[in-house]
Amino acid sequence: MGKGNILIADDDAAIRTVLNQALARAGYAPRATGNAATLWRWVSQGDGDLIITDVVMPDESAFDLIPRIKKLRPDLPIVVMSAQNTFMTAVTAAERGAYEYLPKPFDLNELISVVSRALAEPRKKVQPISAESSDGMPLIGRCPAMQDIYRILARLTQTDLTVMITGESGTGKELVARALHEYGKRRNGPFVAINMAAIPRELIESELFGHEKGAFTGAQTRHVGRFEQAEGGTLFLDEIGDMPMEAQTRLLRVLQEGEYTTVGGRTPIRTNVRIIAATNRDLQQQIDQGLFREDLYYRLNVVPLRLPPLRERLEDIPDLVRHFLAIAEKEGLPSKSFETGAIERLKRHNWPGNVRELENLVRRLSAIYTQDIVTVDMVESEFAPTTRPTPFSDTPEATADLSEAVERYLGDYFMSFGQELPPAGLYTRILRKVESPLITAALAATRGNQIRAADLLGVNRNTLRKKIRDLGIKVIRNPVA
């Protein structure tokens, strides 16, 4: 007796043949069709223990058929395949009640594993969620790494699990957090984001939990914190690695007990929010340095999600460029397209600023060139290195060059927010970005000798030690040669 009867629906005869052979070898009894009508007839007759179906078929979309199948036979597991491997495809499959979504081309061993797991699990009715359709794509990319992210996100949208998003700056961590909220159970509630690196450390507890009137000098009225603002929705804690230890302790209590007190308050307040955290730091290293609580890390890292840097998903660049060109055109910039050579040149770039750097480049090319087609020479001119003097030289040329570099950085930074302004605390945030590499360079030059580094920088030794601790700088002491 076979392991189970598998119904296959795909209008591609070659795929039907491959699936038939692979499932038969694995001990299943497959039955294949090229249209939705036949699949529906089989299901109506009570046939099949599991369905494997393509989305696009000649007579009906599987996404239209699946709700009828789930109403008639709610316990029948359905595995959806699609060559339209976008985030929305994965989300729609989950919304319709599919057991699993596999992008084409798929790995046969993985498919057999999914079939085996689906048939072995106890049958449970999937509660679909009805999200409004959207023409806008919250996430762009078809590479294997992004497909894995889409599949994980599609599952997570139907849960309240705490998620830790890691990745370099510019990889789109807030976009992922927003997608989890907007396509999840809490989408009718608020989405509140707070960037730990953008707020003075002494104010973070007040910003998170609120404060009572008179709680501290200057607290003239009651302040509503982000937890209260996010009630019933999602709270996105960006740059969680910059959270001071005192605030970490209070956050841990919220995650453990589901309640908090305002700064200066005494009455515990129950909270109902989903927490999504993000960081570009190595939190394990910060734990080793005593800068981040290990118990908080495990509370936040329930579902880890790593976003790949752009250099690991270069095949997504054409889709990303088209997306950013469309946005630029909606904002009033001229309509443009990229020639093939220009796209290939983009793929050879290392992209230290990741997707944000690509977006800024596309906007800049759209704005400053009058031609309708962006050529490889235009792209090359944007990547051309400039000869500049040593940054720490005291010459007027070096000072001007460093100022210009900062000006360019800030220009790109402001542009990344579109019509909105960056979060408050820009001065402190930029200062920290300058201080960290400056102190690191001074320590490297003095072989980790903090006394000599303080003299070199012209700051008090205690001040330097505090900066090293606050900025999480690792001091490596090398013996003098």
Summary of the structure (lengths in Angstrom):
residues: 481
radius of gyration: 26.9
end to end distance: 75.8
largest distance: 84.9
contacts: 1437
relative contact order: 0.07
helix: 49%
strand: 12%
